[in-house]
Amino acid sequence: DTAQADAIIDRIAPEVDIILPIMAATIPLEGMQTEVYGTRIHSTYRDNWILLKSGDAPWDRVEAGEAILINEQLFRRADLQVGDTLDVDGEPLVIAGVYGDYGNPIGQAVIGEDIFARMYPDISPLRFGLRITDGDVGRVRTILNEEVGIPEANMINQAGIKAFSLDVFDRTFIVTTALNVLTLAVAGFAILMSLLTLATMRVPQLAPAWAVGVTRKQLGRLEVLRATLLALLTAVIALPLGLGLAWALLAVVNVAAFGWELPMYFFPWDYVRLFGFAVLAAAVAALWPAIRLARTPPADLLKVFSHER
């Protein structure tokens, strides 16, 4: 409540690096429900917020009360551009930048603290961001709980959430790596079964080559080479197809469905390694059929010509 907010400002100010009040008003903007936040511009935002698009000195202009930052959802759905002017409850503000706001279904905007207080004098901050050095976190939480009366459930340690999230991601990637190995093994087994079947079917095609002087060992080596080249050709075709599909999902489907786009990054060395694994898996899978072909009795090869006239 307001009394607790005043107590936070008075009592906690000496204990923290900076107090960042959080104020918000929900208004219709360009035909879309939008949360407009009044923000005390600080290095917390300047150094950590990644703007997808921006003009010159966006944070300085927002702090001066002449500009606004909007999220990607509002930017795309209202077909806006950096430099356009928005009428925010009668206040003309230039769009200075666009930021990613993944998962938010509605519009969002950020303006300076002073202009927000002037536009919405009845809204006072009841939430605060506190920048605290690591050693003082417990002390500040105790003061907030015991002296100001803020319940533990109403305090969120952002650093703790970030550490927990990164730990979850790390475990997720470990599982993903294990699944990749399993997928590669299944793919290699599928290639092996396919090549074993094809080896039997190709005997009538290879028998004439043996008859004109190509040895069975040479035929086996050629089969390994053929399978390896086929795997390489498949990888060359599959990579651009996969990248194209990823781009369509991120830049077209996701934008149409949710109004925001995930960035797409490329990892050339991972692609090279993937090519190597694909070729290696195909070569290893082709060894057994090739050995069987190299050891095929001449009598079996001669049977191919038994019905020839």
C-alpha positions in Angstrom: 0.0 0.0 0.0 1.0 3.7 -0.1 2.3 3.7 3.4 4.5 0.8 2.8 5.7 2.4 -0.4 6.8 5.5 1.5 8.5 3.4 4.1 10.4 1.5 1.4 11.7 4.8 0.0 12.6 6.2 3.4 14.0 3.1 5.1 15.6 1.1 2.3 17.2 3.9 0.3 20.4 3.9 2.4 20.6 0.1 2.1 20.5 -0.3 -1.7 22.3 1.1 -4.7 19.2 2.4 -6.4 15.4 2.3 -6.0 13.5 1.9 -9.3 9.8 2.6 -8.9 7.5 0.7 -11.2 4.3 2.4 -12.3 1.9 1.3 -15.0 -1.4 2.3 -16.6 -3.4 0.2 -19.1 -4.8 2.2 -22.0 -5.9 1.6 -25.6 -3.1 2.5 -28.0 -3.4 2.1 -31.8 -6.5 0.0 -31.2 -4.6 -2.4 -28.9 -4.8 -2.7 -25.1 -1.4 -1.5 -23.9 0.5 -1.4 -20.6 2.3 2.0 -20.4 5.1 1.9 -17.8 6.7 4.9 -16.2 10.4 4.2 -15.7 13.2 5.8 -13.8 15.9 5.6 -16.5 19.0 3.9 -15.1 21.9 1.7 -16.2 19.8 -1.3 -15.2 17.8 -0.6 -18.3 20.4 1.0 -20.5 22.9 -1.8 -20.1 20.6 -4.8 -20.2 17.7 -4.1 -22.5 18.4 -5.2 -26.0 16.5 -3.0 -28.5 15.5 -4.7 -31.7 15.2 -1.3 -33.5 16.2 2.1 -32.3 17.0 5.7 -33.3 19.6 7.9 -31.8 20.1 8.0 -28.0 16.7 6.3 -27.3 17.1 6.1 -23.5 18.1 9.8 -23.3 15.1 10.8 -25.3 12.8 8.7 -23.2 14.2 10.2 -20.0 13.7 13.7 -21.5 10.0 12.9 -21.9 10.0 13.3 -25.7 10.0 9.7 -26.8 8.5 6.2 -26.0 9.8 2.7 -26.3 7.2 0.0 -27.5 7.3 -3.8 -27.5 7.4 -5.8 -30.7 3.8 -6.9 -30.5 2.5 -3.3 -30.7 5.1 -2.4 -33.3 4.1 -5.2 -35.7 0.3 -5.3 -35.2 -0.1 -1.5 -35.5 2.4 -1.5 -38.5 4.5 1.2 -36.8 8.1 2.5 -37.5 10.8 4.0 -35.4 10.3 7.7 -35.7 6.5 7.6 -35.9 4.6 9.7 -33.4 2.1 8.1 -31.0 -0.7 9.9 -29.2 -0.5 8.6 -25.6 -3.5 10.0 -23.8 -3.1 13.4 -25.6 0.7 13.4 -25.3 2.6 13.1 -28.6 5.6 10.9 -28.2 8.1 9.7 -30.9 8.9 6.0 -31.1 12.6 5.9 -30.2 13.0 2.1 -30.1 11.4 -1.4 -30.2 12.2 -4.1 -27.7 11.5 -7.8 -27.6 8.7 -8.8 -25.1 8.5 -12.6 -25.6 5.3 -14.3 -24.3 3.3 -11.1 -23.7 -0.1 -11.2 -25.5 -0.8 -7.5 -25.3 1.0 -4.2 -26.2 3.5 -2.6 -23.8 5.3 0.7 -23.8 7.9 2.5 -21.7 8.0 6.3 -21.0 10.0 8.4 -18.6 9.1 8.6 -14.9 8.4 12.4 -14.9 6.1 12.5 -17.9 4.2 9.5 -16.5 3.6 11.3 -13.2 2.3 14.3 -15.1 0.0 12.2 -17.3 -1.3 10.0 -14.5 -1.0 11.9 -11.2 -3.3 9.5 -9.4 -1.0 6.5 -10.0 1.7 6.1 -7.4 4.4 3.4 -7.4 3.5 0.3 -5.4 6.2 -1.9 -6.8 9.9 -1.3 -6.8 13.0 -2.7 -8.2 16.0 -2.6 -5.8 19.6 -2.9 -7.0 21.4 -4.7 -4.1 25.0 -6.0 -3.8 25.0 -9.8 -3.2 26.0 -9.6 0.5 23.2 -7.3 1.4 20.3 -9.3 -0.1 19.4 -11.1 3.1 19.6 -8.0 5.2 17.4 -6.0 2.9 14.8 -8.8 2.8 14.8 -8.9 6.6 14.3 -5.1 6.9 11.5 -5.2 4.3 9.8 -8.1 6.1 10.2 -7.1 9.7 10.2 -3.3 9.6 8.2 -2.4 6.6 5.8 -5.3 6.7 6.3 -6.7 3.2 5.5 -10.5 3.1 8.2 -12.8 1.8 5.8 -13.9 -1.0 5.8 -10.3 -2.2 9.6 -10.2 -2.7 11.3 -11.7 -5.8 15.0 -12.2 -6.0 15.7 -11.7 -9.8 19.2 -13.0 -9.5 17.9 -16.2 -7.9 15.3 -16.6 -10.7 18.0 -16.1 -13.3 20.3 -18.7 -11.7 17.4 -21.2 -11.4 16.4 -20.6 -15.0 20.0 -21.1 -16.3 20.2 -24.3 -14.2 17.0 -25.6 -15.8 18.3 -24.7 -19.3 21.6 -26.5 -18.6 19.8 -29.7 -17.6 17.5 -29.3 -20.6 20.5 -29.2 -22.9 22.0 -32.2 -21.3 18.8 -34.1 -22.1 18.9 -32.7 -25.6 22.4 -34.0 -26.1 21.4 -37.4 -24.9 18.5 -37.4 -27.3 20.7 -36.3 -30.2 23.0 -39.4 -29.5 19.9 -41.6 -29.4 18.5 -40.1 -32.6 21.8 -40.6 -34.4 22.0 -44.2 -33.3 18.4 -44.9 -34.5 19.2 -43.2 -37.8 22.4 -45.2 -38.2 20.4 -48.5 -37.5 17.7 -47.5 -40.0 20.4 -46.8 -42.6 22.0 -50.2 -41.8 18.7 -52.1 -42.3 18.0 -50.2 -45.5 21.4 -51.0 -46.9 21.2 -54.6 -46.0 17.9 -54.8 -47.9 19.3 -52.9 -50.8 22.4 -55.1 -50.9 20.3 -58.1 -51.7 18.3 -56.3 -54.3 21.4 -54.9 -56.0 23.1 -58.2 -56.6 21.4 -58.5 -60.1 22.7 -55.0 -60.9 26.2 -55.6 -59.7 26.7 -59.0 -61.2 27.3 -57.7 -64.7 30.0 -55.4 -63.3 31.6 -58.4 -61.6 31.3 -60.4 -64.9 33.3 -57.8 -66.8 36.2 -57.8 -64.3 35.3 -55.7 -61.3 36.3 -57.7 -58.2 33.9 -58.4 -55.3 36.2 -56.3 -53.0 36.1 -53.4 -55.4 32.3 -53.7 -55.5 32.2 -53.6 -51.7 34.4 -50.5 -51.6 32.2 -48.8 -54.3 29.1 -49.6 -52.2 30.6 -47.9 -49.1 31.5 -44.9 -51.3 28.1 -44.8 -52.8 26.4 -44.8 -49.4 28.7 -42.2 -48.0 28.2 -39.9 -51.0 24.4 -40.4 -50.7 24.5 -39.4 -47.0 26.6 -36.3 -47.9 24.2 -35.3 -50.6 21.2 -35.8 -48.3 22.9 -33.6 -45.6 23.6 -30.9 -48.2 19.9 -30.8 -49.2 18.6 -31.2 -45.7 20.6 -28.3 -44.1 19.1 -25.5 -46.2 15.7 -27.1 -46.0 15.9 -27.2 -42.2 17.2 -23.6 -42.0 14.4 -22.5 -44.3 11.8 -24.3 -42.2 13.2 -22.7 -39.0 13.1 -19.2 -40.5 9.5 -19.8 -41.6 8.5 -20.9 -38.1 10.3 -18.0 -36.4 9.7 -15.1 -38.8 6.3 -16.0 -40.3 4.3 -18.5 -38.2 5.4 -17.2 -34.8 4.8 -13.5 -35.8 1.3 -14.3 -37.2 0.4 -16.3 -34.1 1.9 -14.3 -31.3 3.1 -11.0 -32.7 6.8 -11.4 -31.9 9.8 -13.0 -33.6 12.6 -15.0 -32.1 16.1 -14.1 -33.4 17.7 -16.7 -35.7 21.3 -17.5 -35.2 23.6 -19.7 -37.3 26.3 -22.1 -36.1 28.5 -23.1 -39.0 30.9 -25.3 -37.0 28.0 -27.3 -35.6 26.7 -27.8 -39.1 30.2 -29.1 -40.2 30.2 -31.4 -37.2 26.7 -32.6 -38.1 27.9 -33.3 -41.7 30.8 -35.3 -40.3 28.5 -37.4 -38.0 26.0 -38.1 -40.9 28.8 -39.2 -43.2 30.4 -41.3 -40.5 27.1 -43.0 -39.6 26.4 -43.8 -43.2 29.9 -45.2 -43.8 29.8 -47.4 -40.6 26.3 -48.6 -41.6 27.5 -49.5 -45.1 30.4 -51.6 -43.9 28.4 -54.7 -43.1 26.4 -54.8 -46.4 29.7 -54.1 -48.3 31.5 -57.0 -46.5 28.6 -59.3 -47.3 28.7 -58.2 -50.9 32.5 -58.7 -51.0 32.0 -62.3 -49.7 29.1 -63.2 -52.0 30.0 -66.6 -53.6 30.6 -66.4 -57.3 27.9 -69.0 -57.8 25.3 -66.5 -56.4 26.5 -63.9 -58.9 26.4 -66.4 -61.8 22.8 -67.3 -61.0 21.8 -63.8 -62.1 22.6 -64.9 -65.7 20.8 -68.2 -65.5 17.7 -66.9 -67.2 19.5 -64.6 -69.6 19.3 -65.5 -73.3 
